[in-house]
């Protein structure tokens, strides 16, 4: 009997999901820090915040599909 959690693809998708969540959390934390001066930041946080959210959403949908739940359009 094969469990869906034994596939390496599930573990890779979980790692990407956690990476996306981590990127989103760090960029949101950097975005909300108070600023003492008006010099621009060295790292633009908004594009990375959006990229982390997109990675998180795509990995979550992929993980749900790997576990056997159909998402998207029905044929």
Buried (B, 14 or more C-beta within 10 A) or exposed (E): EEEEEEEEEBEEBBEBBEBBBEBBEBBEEEEEEEEEEEEEEEEEBEEBBEBBBEBBEBBBBBBEEBEEEEEEEEE
